[in-house]
Amino acid sequence: FVWTAIPVLLVLILFVLTVRTIIAVAAPKSQPTDINVHIIGHQWWWEFDYPDLGVVTANELHIPTGANVHVSLDSVDVIHSFWAPELSHKMDVIPGQTNHLWFEVDRAGTYTGQCAEFCGLNHANMRIRVIADSPADFDTWVKDQQAAAYQPATPDEQKALDLITKGICSNCHTLGDNQAVNPIGPDLTHLASRTSFAGDMYDLNPENLRSWLTDPQAMKPGNDMVVNLTPDQV
């Protein structure tokens, strides 16, 4: 009896301590929320929606330093897990269930993370980049993101815009006021303001972007990007 009772008692004590810790970690911050961010997990990239600011972006999460950030997390496909070790604990991102976490960053800089739940072929390439800006820099970033989409200045730029808003790209991608038919891809309105793409896997530059538009499956096998462009369109 003693040898059974002692392990059971130890397990019960550990269970109570674990539950208390989980509740304490998951509890909302006592101070008011400064920034709300809705994070949506996709295979294999992150969408960041700032509902109070009217900003939607991808791959890079911008937050101001010293702010109490409330994050709600959802998935549109499979279970993911949002984990930026320097900012907060892991939080599963589950289809049909909204989870929450809170964090605050005191030092400006770039913080990296990783999806921490196996979510398919390119799970290892579903990375996280959190950019903590000074409040002034964050306000500037928000104003830039809220600005209207760039308007073409040349015939070639107009052709490119038509391809995105009226051609094959419009099936999955939103650009400005043009809403995607089936919005399963990142919002492209301010794509050039980002430093990375494809789940923070590649630096955003003309060479990488051209390679992606030519053969995205070679760069990230299994992703949802379908390309049917002619060489001159690329």
FENCORRA-V286896 format. One record per run of one state. SS is the DSSP state (H for helix, E for strand, C for the rest). FROM is the first residue (numbers start at 1). LEN is the number of residues. If there is no record, write none. Layout:
ss: <SS/SS>
from: <FROM/FROM>
len: <LEN/LEN>
This chain:
ss: <C/H/C/E/C/E/C/E/C/E/C/E/C/E/C/E/C/E/C/E/C/E/C/H/C/E/C/H/C/H/C/H/C/E/C/E/C/H/C/E/C/E/C/H/C/H/C>
from: <1/2/27/35/43/45/51/55/59/60/65/69/76/80/83/91/96/97/98/99/104/109/115/123/126/127/134/135/147/155/167/168/172/175/176/178/179/191/194/196/198/202/204/206/215/216/220>
len: <1/25/8/8/2/6/4/4/1/5/4/7/4/3/8/5/1/1/1/5/5/6/8/3/1/7/1/12/8/12/1/4/3/1/2/1/12/3/2/2/4/2/2/9/1/4/15>
